Structures are given as structure tokens and as C-alpha cells.
Amino acid sequence: MKMSQPLLSKSSPNHQYEAIPDNSQHEEHHFESPEIIRDIVLGLSDGLTVPFALAAGLSSLGDSRVVIIGGCAELISGSISMGCGGYLAAKSDLDHYDTERRREEWEVKNCLNAEIQEIVDILSPYGLDEATVSPIIEKLKSNPEKFVDFMMKFELNLERPDPSRSLKSAFTIGMSYFIGGLVPLIPYFFMDDTTYALLVSSIITIFCLVIFGFVKAVYTSPNNAVSSAIQTAFVGALAAAAAYSGVRLVEGL
């Protein structure tokens, strides 16, 4: 009886490979739902930065009521705008996929030989010659829909987006922006002194930016978590300083 070869696993810390039994379970942990995380990152990053910069700029006028009114107006309009942008972007992805699929369906129906050659070209870099690929091609030819699926994935690198993605994206981005934008405005609801409110707002918002930048990097680039946290906080602080200085400059004219 021919014995099956054992699988290999990487051991630490020397990264040597050791055999593991065939009947052992191998679990792969991959990051799921990247679209939702991307939407949350987009909404929170803008929400923590833009209203913070606006509040800092309006603080130079010395009236917390102005900061609250202006900040809330921006928060509502910004949330709607960001949500609409997310909806349109997701809808455009779906429309693009459908357009490309119709074009690929026409090509499979009317230019079959060219599509077959494209399959050979796609798989040949992996060491699969035409003779090896031929059974795959014959199988795909018997199912035109699967043929189109194959070309969409491996030629165009496209997968059909979730049809409900546009609404989910709009809600996620809009709510993330609103929640993030509310953070720098909170101190102004309780403090009449805009200078002190700005100081408290800056401390809270920069702290949130550091945490946000760190958590974002943990999911997307764990090796750069610290630098991402510092970079995110720096960008937010720079935007607020620029807005505050700009309003002070205009006020002095």
C-alpha cells in the first residue's frame, strides 16, 4: 500500500518545517469582511478629523454655541454626503461587474477560440501546458456559465459584489462618520470657554485617533500598528492646527 506523504507545518522560532499527520486538522485564519472594515475606517477617519478641524477653527471665534451649531451642521451634512458617496461607489462596482460580465458572455459565445487561448495564457505561468489544460477547457465548454465565471475571476480578477452592499456601505460609512465626528464636539456641550473646550477636545480626539489608528493597523497591517497610530494622530492634529490658524488669520484681516 502506498503511504501518503505527511503535510508540512512551520515551527517557530527557526521557521523549520516539520511533518504533521494527514489526519490532523489544518485551520487557516484569514481576515473576513474587509469591505465593512474599509467602510468603518473611511467613515471614522474622516469623522474624527474633519469635524475636529472645523471645531478647532470655530473655537478661535470664542463662542461655544457657534462651534456646536457649525459642528452639528457639518456632522449631519457630512454623514449624508459620506453615506451617499459609499452608496454610489458600491453601486458603481456592481454596475461595472455586470457590464464586464455581459461583455464576457458575448466573447465566450462569439469568440470562443480566443477565450480558450486566454485560458491557456492564464494558466501557463503556473507550469500548465496546453495538453494539461485541455480537460479543463473541455469541461468549461460544456457549461458556458461556468466558463464566464472562470474568465471573470481569473482573467478580469472580478467577483460579483453583494447586491445589498450599496445600502450597507452607505449606512456603515454614514454612521461611522457621525459617531467619529461627535467625539470632538462633546466638550463644547458642557464648556463655555472655547479655549478650554478645545484643549479637552484635542486630548480626547487625539487619543481616539491613536486608538483608531492602532486598531485599524491590527486588522490591516499588524507590523505597522504603532506607526499607524502615530501617523493617524499626527494627520488629525495637523488638520486641526491648520483650521485654527486659518480662521485666526481670516479673523485678523
Disulfide bonds with the S-S distance in Angstrom:
none
